[in-house]
Amino acid sequence: MKVKIVPNNHEKKLGDQDFIVSKTDLTGRITYANRIFMEIAGYPESSLLGVQHNIIRHPEMPRGVFRFMWNTLKAGEEFFGFAKNLCADGGYYWVFANITPDYDRDGKLQGYYSVRRKPPQSALDVIIPIYKEMLAIENRSSIKEAPDASLEYLFDVVKQVGAKNYNSLVLGLYKPKGV
């Protein structure tokens, strides 16, 4: 029986030098999680390995972002993005994520490799209102149409700001300290 986690407003923040690392199989089941991931998300390794990575999906994250992420990865491309993740205690944490396809020695896709770090507040100030509008669009749409409807909005925002695509938008927003 899966326990439903009730989100709260307790934010956890990654340190400037922290990196969350995880690997999944082709279906998104976690095959590796580093200690920082376990600590900030509040899960022991035994509760993460073999579990869908969406165990940490916060309900305030638009489904359209994940639709785009999976489309990008299935096309063999790397994904960059910001995500609000859910902790085991209902708290949350924001990350700047880079997810890449993981190939074996023979070039066969075996899963996905993700590295997440602390996002700059300036980027969150831009992305949070976009995600809120995407969620509002999803809430007004049918379940089947919701991710595509919010993605359409996201792509409109990308065009309006003159970015080449979503990855270039988020990479432009991610400016680590000292750069």
C-alpha positions, 0 to 999 in steps of 0.5 A, a space after each residue: 500500500 502506497 502512503 499518500 504524502 501531504 505537501 506542506 510549505 517546508 522548503 529544503 535547500 540544496 547547498 551551493 556545492 551539492 549535487 543530487 545524482 540518480 540513475 533510472 532504467 528505461 521505465 523510470 525506476 531508480 537504480 541508483 541514488 546518491 546520499 544527498 538525494 536520500 538526505 534531502 528527499 528524506 528516503 532511505 535507499 531501500 525506499 528508492 531503489 526499484 521505485 518510479 522516480 516520480 515518487 518525488 513528483 510534487 503536485 505543483 509541477 505541471 505534467 506538461 514539463 514531464 511530457 516534454 522531458 520524456 519526449 526529449 529523452 526518447 528523442 535521444 537528447 539531454 534535458 535541462 529544466 527546473 523542478 519542484 520535488 516532494 520530500 517524504 515528509 511533505 516538504 519540497 526542494 527545487 532543483 536545476 536538472 540535467 538528464 541524459 540518456 545512459 548507453 551501454 558499451 554497445 550503444 544500447 540505451 539502458 536508462 537515464 542519468 540525472 544530475 541536479 543542483 541548486 537553482 538560482 533564485 533569479 531563475 525560480 522567480 521567472 519559472 514559478 509563475 510560468 509553472 503556475 500558469 501551466 498548472 492552471 491550464 492543466 486544471 481547466 483542461 481534460 486529463 488527456 489534453 492537459 499536458 499538451 495544453 500546458 506545453 503549448 503555453 510553455 512553448 509560447 512563452 519560449 517564443 515570446 522571450 526569444 529563446 530557441 527552445 525550452 532547454 535554451 530558456 532554462 540554460 539562460 536562466 541558470 547562472 551559478 554563483 561566480 559565473 
